[in-house]
Amino acid sequence: MSEHEVILSKLQEVAAARETVYYSDLGDLIGLDMSHPKDRNRLSDILGDVNVAEHAEGRPMISAVAVLKESGQHEADMRPGVGFFNIAHDPLGLYSGSKDPDEQLAFWIPELTRVHDHWAQAHAP
């Protein structure tokens, strides 16, 4: 499997279970170390490619299930990184591009719900 296929498969599994996954856990799947900027950028590129492909198929942004892992963070405070919002803005045109955390949250939560709903239904018995 390619890196893209490994990541997409994991994202689908997480989405179908209506869960989230840390970027660091995704990176581990393909041998990336999220403490290195080059590896973070590689994962960001893969997630961007996956989102563009999913959008082209009429599906929601599956990387909405990927969130940052920060020490001392409460589960309710988890959210995706800036790359998620950048891709949503350009090239997908789904988001305004605002850096305001409240606007980002207002975009992300419904997108996460769409992802969960789509993949839970797609994997229903």
N, C-alpha and C positions, 0 to 999 in steps of 0.2 A: 504494500500500500504506500502511496505517496504521503508526504507530510499533510497535504491538503485533505486527502481522504481520511487519514487518521483523525485529524482535528474535526472534520465534518461529522464523522461517525460518532465521536464523543459528544459533540454538541447536540446531535440528534437524540442520543441516549439520554442526556441530561434534560433536554427540552421535553421529551416524551414523559419523563418522570416528574415534570413540573418543578424542577430544581434549578440551581445555579451552580457554576463551577468557577474556581479561581483560575486566573490567567496562569499562575505558577503551576497548577496541576496540568493544564493544557501543555505548557512548555515542557514539563517532565515527560509527557507522552512521546515527544519527538526529540528529546535530548537537548533542550534549550535551558539555559540558566537565566532566569529573569533578573538576576542581579547585574547582568551585563547588558548595556544598552543595545549592542548589536543583536543579541538574542531577543530582546524585547521588540525591537524593530522588525525582526524576522516574523515573530508571531503576529504582530500587528499587520504586516503585509499579507500573511496567510489569511487572517480573519477578514481583512478587507476584500481579498479575492473571493472568499467563500460568500460573503454578504452580497457582493456584486452578482455572483452566479445565482444565488438564491433569489435575489430580486428579479433577475431576468426570467426566472421560472414562475414569478408571481407569488413567491413566498415571502414571509416577513424576515427581518434581519436576525438570523439564527444566533449570531454572536451576542444578542441581548442577554443570553444566559451566562456569559462570561463576565466576572466581576473582579475588582481589585481586592487583594488581601492585605490589610494593613493591621499592624499590631494594635490591640486594644479596641478594635472596631466591633461595634454591635452588628448583628445580622441585619437589623433594620436600616443600617447606614451603608450597606453594600451597594455599589453601583459600578457600571462599566467605566473604563478609562476614556480619555479624551479622543482616542482613535475611533471609538464607536461613533461618537457624535460627528467627527470629521467626515467619516465615510457616509453617514446618514445625510450630511449636508451636501458633500461633493465627493463622489459623482452621483449619488442616488437621488438627491433633491427631496428628501423626506423630512429634513429638519432645517430650521432657520439658520443654524450656525451659532446661535447665542451661547455665550460662555456662562450665563447665569445658571447656577446650580438648580434653582427651582424650575426653570424652563427645561433644563436637561432632564430632570426627574419627571416632569410632566410629559415629555416625549418618551422616555425610557419605559416607564411603568406600563402604559398601554401596549408598547411594542413587545415587551416581555410577555404580557398576557396573550397577545396574538401568537407569539412563538410557542408558548406552552399549549395553547388551544390547538394550534395546527398540528404539532407533533404528537400530542397526546391522542388526538383523533386519528392521525395517520398510523399510529402504532396500536390502536385499540384492537382487541381480538375480534 
